[in-house]
């Protein structure tokens, strides 16, 4: 029956939409989780880089303080003996410089002649660090070429005193490779590095590959930059002594750089991390989350499927309770359940509800002459004809035995109801394989009754009138006795 098929489709639509919505929400929640996970890992990476950068800065600051303390010890021992004429001091310098290649010690007089125990004096009078130390300043120089062998180094210089007067300069130089080795680390699983630079980009400590460049800014000058993170902005922020995260790209892959003042002069510590370190963590965690999400989704789908199957079973039971087993249309209980809500609504614009009570004429004779199997086929055929004749919005059902009901919803007029009832009788009469005729009794809402039972009783009385008038006809309750 048309209305039952439409109702089933609507009933299927709800669980289908619920399952589709659940799957969509699951996918959206997983995408949101992935984005949140990536943001969390990036934030954690930034925090870890900040922590490690701060530790590296503290280590560099501690190293420089230790170097100054060692140089103070040398200066104290050599006070008043800045010249080369003291054999003990010359031997001390020779032994120290031959034993430790990462630290070259020397003493200079006020003329700028530097002695390192090699017997070969070096003139440093023109060097900025010497002039400042000779003026009484403790100096940590910028990166420059060594006074002794030309390699890039950093110099510590302090004044030597005789009484209250500066009598010379104590000198110690450390190659930049020394700081690089001291800061070397397996941090970030080999996908990162730590370095120290000066405001002009000169590298106090670098990493493999940077030795080809004069400054750190030259090393990253060919990289790609996006948004506010530009090479000029990095220079400006480092020069201003700021701390923060900077992102640049190479070959489409991100690199993260965290910078922070080292706490030593104007030096800055940098920690560099390849994006692969974050992606590696993301892939590991995300792989597990994908598995867990898949299991949850599978479990969720199984639960929804079970709910859907239970719903389908309940719908099947409900249909069995409301539908006639032989014809598939509504049974007596199903008719009442479908029609009573309809009667609770008043039709508008002069429309009416109609109850058509239909009975197969001489059905007992059909069963007696042709057998019950043919009688069942007659009932099935009539049910199919009812569904084809009336609208999808109308309610069609088997009241019992050979009696059928059609409830027309919001019929435009009584004339249309009469026309459809007569059309049904004519269709039955035109069927060559239909062995008998039908009679129809009609009751209209509201003039013949407003409730289900009242209208049904009126239609039954009209059917009785049609039967009494010779069968194979239509009779209205209000026109009892007149042929349709």
C-alpha positions as CSV (number, residue, x, y, z in Angstrom):
1,X,0.0,0.0,0.0
2,X,1.2,3.4,-1.0
3,X,1.0,5.1,2.4
4,X,2.7,2.2,4.1
5,X,5.6,2.3,1.6
6,X,6.0,6.0,2.1
7,X,5.9,5.6,5.9
8,X,8.5,2.9,5.8
9,X,10.8,5.1,3.7
10,X,10.4,7.9,6.2
11,X,11.1,5.5,9.0
12,X,14.3,4.3,7.3
13,X,15.4,7.9,6.7
14,X,15.7,8.7,10.5
15,X,18.1,5.9,11.5
16,X,20.0,6.3,8.2
17,X,20.5,10.0,8.9
18,X,21.4,9.3,12.5
19,X,24.2,6.8,11.4
20,X,25.4,9.2,8.7
21,X,25.5,12.1,11.3
22,X,27.3,9.9,13.8
23,X,30.0,9.0,11.2
24,X,30.4,12.6,10.1
25,X,30.7,13.8,13.7
26,X,33.3,11.1,14.3
27,X,35.3,12.2,11.3
28,X,35.1,15.9,12.3
29,X,36.1,15.1,15.9
30,X,39.1,13.1,14.6
31,X,40.2,16.0,12.3
32,X,39.7,18.4,15.2
33,X,41.8,16.1,17.4
34,X,44.6,15.9,14.8
35,X,44.7,19.7,14.6
36,X,44.7,20.0,18.4
37,X,47.4,17.3,18.7
38,X,49.7,19.1,16.1
39,X,49.2,22.4,17.9
40,X,49.9,20.8,21.3
41,X,53.1,19.2,19.9
42,X,54.3,22.4,18.4
43,X,53.6,24.2,21.7
44,X,55.5,21.5,23.6
45,X,58.4,21.7,21.1
46,X,58.6,25.5,21.6
47,X,58.6,25.0,25.4
48,X,61.2,22.3,25.1
49,X,63.3,24.5,22.8
50,X,63.0,27.5,25.2
51,X,64.0,25.3,28.2
52,X,67.0,23.8,26.3
53,X,68.1,27.2,25.0
54,X,68.0,28.7,28.5
55,X,70.1,25.8,29.7
56,X,72.6,26.3,26.9
57,X,72.8,30.0,27.7
58,X,73.4,29.2,31.3
59,X,76.1,26.8,30.4
60,X,77.8,29.4,28.1
61,X,77.6,32.0,30.8
62,X,79.1,29.6,33.3
63,X,81.9,28.7,31.0
64,X,82.8,32.3,30.4
65,X,82.7,33.0,34.1
66,X,85.0,30.0,34.7
67,X,87.4,31.2,32.0
68,X,87.5,34.7,33.6
69,X,88.1,33.0,37.0
70,X,91.0,31.0,35.6
71,X,92.5,34.1,34.0
72,X,92.1,36.0,37.3
73,X,94.2,33.2,38.9
74,X,96.9,33.6,36.2
75,X,96.8,37.4,36.6
76,X,97.2,37.1,40.3
77,X,100.2,34.7,40.0
78,X,101.8,36.9,37.4
79,X,101.1,40.3,39.0
80,X,104.2,42.5,38.7
81,X,105.8,40.2,36.1
82,X,104.2,41.0,32.9
83,X,107.5,40.9,31.0
84,X,109.3,38.0,29.4
85,X,112.2,38.1,31.8
86,X,110.6,35.9,34.4
87,X,111.6,32.4,33.5
88,X,108.9,30.8,35.8
89,X,106.1,32.7,34.1
90,X,107.5,31.8,30.6
91,X,107.6,28.2,31.6
92,X,104.1,28.3,33.0
93,X,102.7,29.8,29.7
94,X,104.7,27.3,27.6
95,X,103.4,24.3,29.6
96,X,99.8,25.5,29.6
97,X,99.7,26.3,25.9
98,X,101.3,23.0,24.9
99,X,98.9,21.1,27.1
100,X,95.6,22.7,26.1
101,X,95.0,23.6,22.4
102,X,91.6,25.0,23.2
103,X,93.0,27.7,25.5
104,X,96.0,29.9,24.6
105,X,97.3,32.1,27.5
106,X,99.5,35.1,27.2
107,X,100.8,38.2,29.0
108,X,101.3,41.5,27.4
109,X,103.1,44.6,28.6
110,X,101.6,48.0,28.2
111,X,103.4,48.4,24.9
112,X,101.2,45.6,23.4
113,X,103.9,42.9,23.2
114,X,102.3,39.5,23.9
115,X,104.3,36.6,25.3
116,X,102.9,33.1,25.2
117,X,105.9,31.0,26.2
118,X,106.9,30.2,22.6
119,X,109.8,32.7,22.6
120,X,108.1,34.6,19.8
121,X,106.4,37.8,20.9
122,X,103.3,39.0,19.1
123,X,102.3,42.7,18.7
124,X,98.7,43.2,19.8
125,X,98.9,46.9,20.4
126,X,96.4,47.7,17.7
127,X,93.8,45.2,18.9
128,X,90.6,46.6,20.5
129,X,90.5,44.1,23.3
130,X,94.1,45.0,24.3
131,X,93.4,48.7,24.3
132,X,90.3,48.3,26.4
133,X,92.0,45.9,28.9
134,X,95.0,48.3,29.2
135,X,92.5,51.0,30.1
136,X,91.3,48.8,33.1
137,X,88.4,47.0,31.5
138,X,87.6,43.3,31.6
139,X,87.0,42.4,28.0
140,X,85.2,39.6,26.2
141,X,86.0,40.2,22.5
142,X,84.0,39.6,19.4
143,X,84.9,36.7,17.1
144,X,88.0,37.5,15.1
145,X,91.1,35.9,13.8
146,X,93.6,34.6,16.4
147,X,96.6,36.7,17.1
148,X,98.7,33.5,17.2
149,X,97.5,31.2,14.4
150,X,94.7,33.1,12.6
151,X,91.8,30.7,13.5
152,X,88.5,32.2,14.5
153,X,88.5,32.8,18.3
154,X,87.1,34.7,21.2
155,X,89.5,36.5,23.5
156,X,89.3,37.2,27.2
157,X,91.5,40.1,28.4
158,X,91.9,41.6,31.9
159,X,94.3,44.2,33.2
160,X,97.4,43.2,35.3
161,X,98.1,45.5,38.2
162,X,101.2,46.6,40.1
163,X,99.7,48.3,43.1
164,X,97.0,50.6,41.8
165,X,98.5,50.9,38.3
166,X,97.8,48.8,35.2
167,X,101.1,47.2,34.3
168,X,100.0,44.8,31.6
169,X,97.3,42.6,30.2
170,X,96.5,38.9,30.8
171,X,95.2,37.2,27.7
172,X,93.3,34.0,26.9
173,X,91.8,33.0,23.6
174,X,89.4,30.2,22.8
175,X,88.6,29.0,19.3
176,X,84.9,29.0,18.3
177,X,85.2,25.2,17.7
178,X,85.7,24.9,21.4
179,X,82.3,26.4,22.1
180,X,80.8,24.2,19.4
181,X,82.1,21.1,21.0
182,X,81.0,22.1,24.4
183,X,77.4,22.8,23.2
184,X,77.2,19.7,21.0
185,X,74.2,17.5,21.9
186,X,72.0,14.7,20.7
187,X,69.0,16.8,21.6
188,X,66.0,16.4,19.3
189,X,67.1,13.0,18.0
190,X,69.8,14.5,15.8
191,X,67.3,16.8,14.0
192,X,68.5,20.0,15.9
193,X,71.5,22.0,16.9
194,X,72.5,24.8,19.3
195,X,74.7,27.7,18.5
196,X,75.8,31.1,19.9
197,X,76.0,34.3,17.8
198,X,76.8,37.9,18.2
199,X,74.5,40.8,17.1
200,X,76.2,41.0,13.7
201,X,75.7,37.2,13.2
202,X,79.3,36.2,13.9
203,X,79.2,32.6,15.2
204,X,80.8,32.0,18.5
205,X,79.5,28.4,18.2
206,X,78.1,26.9,15.0
207,X,77.2,23.4,13.6
208,X,78.2,21.3,10.7
209,X,77.9,23.3,7.5
210,X,77.9,26.8,8.9
211,X,81.7,27.0,8.8
212,X,81.3,27.9,5.1
213,X,79.6,31.2,6.0
214,X,81.0,34.3,7.5
215,X,77.8,34.9,9.7
216,X,74.7,33.0,10.7
217,X,72.6,35.4,8.8
218,X,74.5,34.5,5.6
219,X,73.8,30.8,6.4
220,X,70.1,31.2,6.4
221,X,69.9,34.1,3.9
222,X,68.9,31.7,1.1
223,X,66.0,30.2,3.1
224,X,62.3,30.9,2.5
225,X,60.4,33.1,4.9
226,X,56.7,33.6,5.4
227,X,54.5,36.2,7.1
228,X,56.1,38.3,9.8
229,X,59.1,36.0,10.2
230,X,61.7,37.6,7.9
231,X,65.4,37.8,8.0
232,X,65.3,41.5,8.8
233,X,62.8,40.9,11.7
234,X,65.1,38.2,13.1
235,X,68.1,40.6,13.0
236,X,66.0,43.2,14.7
237,X,64.7,41.0,17.5
238,X,68.1,39.5,18.2
239,X,69.7,42.9,18.3
240,X,67.0,44.1,20.7
241,X,67.8,41.2,23.1
242,X,64.4,39.5,22.7
243,X,63.5,35.9,23.1
244,X,61.0,33.9,20.9
245,X,60.3,31.4,18.2
246,X,61.1,32.0,14.5
247,X,60.1,29.8,11.6
248,X,61.7,29.6,8.2
249,X,61.6,27.0,5.4
250,X,63.8,25.0,3.1
251,X,62.4,23.0,0.2
252,X,58.9,23.5,1.6
253,X,59.9,22.0,5.0
254,X,59.7,24.1,8.2
255,X,62.6,24.8,10.5
256,X,62.0,26.1,14.0
257,X,64.5,28.5,15.7
258,X,64.3,29.6,19.3
259,X,66.6,32.5,20.4
260,X,67.4,34.0,23.8
261,X,70.1,36.2,25.2
262,X,73.0,34.1,26.5
263,X,73.6,36.3,29.6
264,X,77.2,36.9,28.4
265,X,77.8,40.3,26.9
266,X,75.6,40.7,23.8
267,X,75.7,37.0,22.8
268,X,72.5,35.2,21.8
269,X,71.9,31.4,22.1
270,X,70.0,29.8,19.2
271,X,68.3,26.3,19.2
272,X,67.3,25.0,15.7
273,X,65.0,22.1,15.2
274,X,63.8,20.6,11.9
275,X,60.0,20.1,11.6
276,X,60.7,16.4,11.1
277,X,61.2,16.1,14.9
278,X,57.6,17.4,15.5
279,X,56.2,15.3,12.6
280,X,57.9,12.2,14.0
281,X,56.3,12.7,17.3
282,X,53.0,13.5,15.6
283,X,53.2,10.4,13.4
284,X,53.9,8.2,16.4
285,X,51.1,9.5,18.6
286,X,48.7,9.9,15.6
287,X,49.3,6.4,14.5
288,X,48.2,5.1,17.9
289,X,45.3,7.5,18.0
290,X,44.2,6.4,14.5
291,X,44.1,2.8,15.7
292,X,42.2,3.8,18.8
293,X,39.8,6.0,16.8
294,X,39.3,3.2,14.3
295,X,38.4,0.8,17.1
296,X,36.1,3.3,18.7
297,X,34.5,4.1,15.3
298,X,34.1,0.3,14.7
299,X,32.5,-0.1,18.2
300,X,30.3,2.9,17.6
301,X,29.2,1.5,14.3
302,X,28.5,-1.9,15.8
303,X,26.4,-0.3,18.5
304,X,24.5,1.8,15.9
305,X,24.0,-1.3,13.8
306,X,22.6,-3.2,16.8
307,X,20.3,-0.3,17.5
308,X,19.2,-0.1,13.9
309,X,18.6,-3.9,13.8
310,X,16.6,-3.7,17.0
311,X,14.6,-0.8,15.5
312,X,14.0,-2.7,12.3
313,X,12.8,-5.7,14.3
314,X,10.5,-3.5,16.4
315,X,9.2,-1.9,13.2
316,X,8.6,-5.4,11.7
317,X,6.7,-6.4,14.9
318,X,4.8,-3.1,14.7
319,X,3.9,-3.7,11.0
320,X,2.8,-7.2,11.8
321,X,0.6,-5.9,14.5
322,X,-0.9,-3.2,12.3
323,X,-1.0,-4.9,8.9
324,X,-3.1,-7.6,7.4
325,X,-1.1,-10.8,6.9
326,X,-2.9,-11.7,3.6
327,X,-3.2,-8.4,1.8
328,X,-0.4,-6.4,3.3
329,X,-2.6,-3.4,4.0
330,X,-3.7,-2.1,7.4
331,X,-5.6,-4.4,9.7
332,X,-8.4,-3.3,12.0
333,X,-6.0,-2.0,14.7
334,X,-3.7,-0.3,12.2
335,X,-6.7,1.5,10.6
336,X,-7.7,3.0,13.9
337,X,-4.1,4.0,14.8
338,X,-3.7,5.7,11.4
339,X,-7.1,7.4,11.2
340,X,-7.7,8.8,14.6
341,X,-4.9,11.4,14.4
342,X,-6.4,12.4,11.0
343,X,-9.9,12.9,12.5
344,X,-8.4,15.2,15.2
345,X,-7.6,17.8,12.6
346,X,-10.4,19.9,11.1
347,X,-10.2,20.1,7.3
348,X,-10.0,23.6,5.9
349,X,-11.8,25.3,3.0
350,X,-14.9,23.1,3.0
351,X,-13.1,19.9,2.6
352,X,-14.3,16.6,4.2
353,X,-13.0,13.4,5.6
354,X,-14.8,10.3,4.3
355,X,-15.2,6.7,5.4
356,X,-15.9,4.1,2.7
357,X,-17.0,0.7,4.0
358,X,-16.6,-1.9,1.2
359,X,-17.9,-5.4,1.1
360,X,-17.5,-8.2,-1.5
361,X,-20.9,-9.3,-2.7
362,X,-21.7,-13.0,-2.1
363,X,-18.2,-13.7,-1.0
364,X,-19.3,-16.9,0.8
365,X,-20.6,-18.2,-2.5
366,X,-17.2,-17.6,-4.1
367,X,-15.5,-19.7,-1.5
368,X,-18.1,-22.4,-1.8
369,X,-18.0,-22.6,-5.6
370,X,-14.4,-21.8,-6.3
371,X,-12.6,-22.6,-3.1
372,X,-10.9,-20.6,-0.4
373,X,-7.7,-20.2,-2.4
374,X,-9.6,-18.3,-5.1
375,X,-11.4,-16.4,-2.3
376,X,-8.0,-15.3,-0.9
377,X,-6.9,-14.1,-4.4
378,X,-10.1,-12.1,-4.7
379,X,-9.2,-10.3,-1.4
380,X,-5.6,-9.7,-2.5
381,X,-6.8,-8.4,-5.9
382,X,-9.3,-6.0,-4.3
383,X,-6.7,-4.7,-1.8
384,X,-4.4,-3.9,-4.8
385,X,-7.2,-2.2,-6.7
386,X,-8.0,-0.1,-3.6
387,X,-4.4,1.2,-3.4
388,X,-4.4,2.0,-7.1
389,X,-7.7,3.8,-7.1
390,X,-7.3,6.1,-4.1
391,X,-4.6,8.7,-3.2
392,X,-1.4,8.0,-1.4
393,X,-2.6,10.2,1.5
394,X,-5.8,8.1,1.9
395,X,-5.8,5.2,4.4
396,X,-6.6,1.7,3.1
397,X,-7.2,-1.4,5.2
398,X,-8.9,-4.7,5.7
399,X,-11.5,-4.5,8.4
400,X,-12.0,-8.2,8.6
401,X,-13.2,-11.1,6.3
402,X,-14.3,-9.6,3.0
403,X,-14.8,-6.1,4.5
404,X,-12.5,-3.3,3.6
405,X,-12.2,0.4,4.7
406,X,-11.0,3.4,2.9
407,X,-10.6,6.7,4.8
408,X,-10.2,9.6,2.4
409,X,-8.3,12.5,3.9
410,X,-9.2,16.1,3.1
411,X,-11.4,15.3,0.1
412,X,-12.2,18.5,-1.8
413,X,-16.0,17.6,-1.9
414,X,-18.6,14.9,-1.4
415,X,-18.8,14.7,-5.2
416,X,-15.2,13.5,-5.5
417,X,-15.8,10.9,-2.8
418,X,-18.8,9.6,-4.7
419,X,-16.8,9.6,-8.0
420,X,-14.0,7.6,-6.5
421,X,-16.5,5.1,-5.0
422,X,-18.3,4.6,-8.3
423,X,-14.9,4.4,-10.1
424,X,-14.0,1.5,-7.7
425,X,-17.2,-0.4,-8.4
426,X,-16.7,0.1,-12.2
427,X,-13.1,-1.1,-12.0
428,X,-14.2,-4.3,-10.1
429,X,-17.0,-4.9,-12.7
430,X,-14.5,-4.5,-15.5
431,X,-12.1,-7.2,-14.1
432,X,-12.8,-10.4,-16.1
433,X,-11.1,-12.5,-13.4
434,X,-13.0,-10.9,-10.5
435,X,-15.9,-13.3,-9.9
436,X,-18.3,-11.0,-8.1
437,X,-19.1,-7.3,-7.4
438,X,-18.7,-5.0,-4.4
439,X,-21.0,-2.7,-2.4
440,X,-19.8,0.6,-0.8
441,X,-21.3,2.5,2.1
442,X,-20.1,6.1,2.6
443,X,-20.1,8.4,5.7
444,X,-18.8,12.0,5.7
445,X,-17.1,14.0,8.4
446,X,-18.5,16.1,10.0
447,X,-22.1,15.7,9.0
448,X,-22.4,12.0,9.7
449,X,-20.1,12.0,12.8
450,X,-16.9,13.3,14.1
451,X,-15.3,10.3,15.9
452,X,-13.9,7.1,14.4
453,X,-16.5,4.7,15.8
454,X,-19.4,7.1,15.0
455,X,-18.3,7.4,11.3
456,X,-17.6,3.7,11.0
457,X,-21.1,2.9,12.3
458,X,-22.6,5.4,9.8
459,X,-20.7,3.9,6.9
460,X,-21.7,0.4,8.0
461,X,-25.4,1.5,7.9
462,X,-24.9,3.0,4.5
463,X,-23.3,-0.3,3.3
464,X,-26.3,-2.2,4.7
465,X,-28.5,0.2,2.7
466,X,-26.5,-0.5,-0.5
467,X,-26.8,-4.3,0.1
468,X,-30.5,-4.0,0.6
469,X,-30.9,-2.0,-2.6
470,X,-29.5,-4.8,-4.7
471,X,-25.7,-4.7,-4.2
472,X,-23.1,-3.6,-6.7
473,X,-23.7,0.0,-5.8
474,X,-22.7,3.0,-3.6
475,X,-24.9,4.4,-0.8
476,X,-24.3,7.5,1.4
477,X,-25.4,7.4,5.0
478,X,-27.4,10.6,4.6
479,X,-29.0,9.4,1.4
480,X,-29.8,5.9,2.7
481,X,-31.9,3.9,0.3
482,X,-30.8,5.9,-2.8
483,X,-28.5,4.4,-5.4
484,X,-25.1,6.1,-6.0
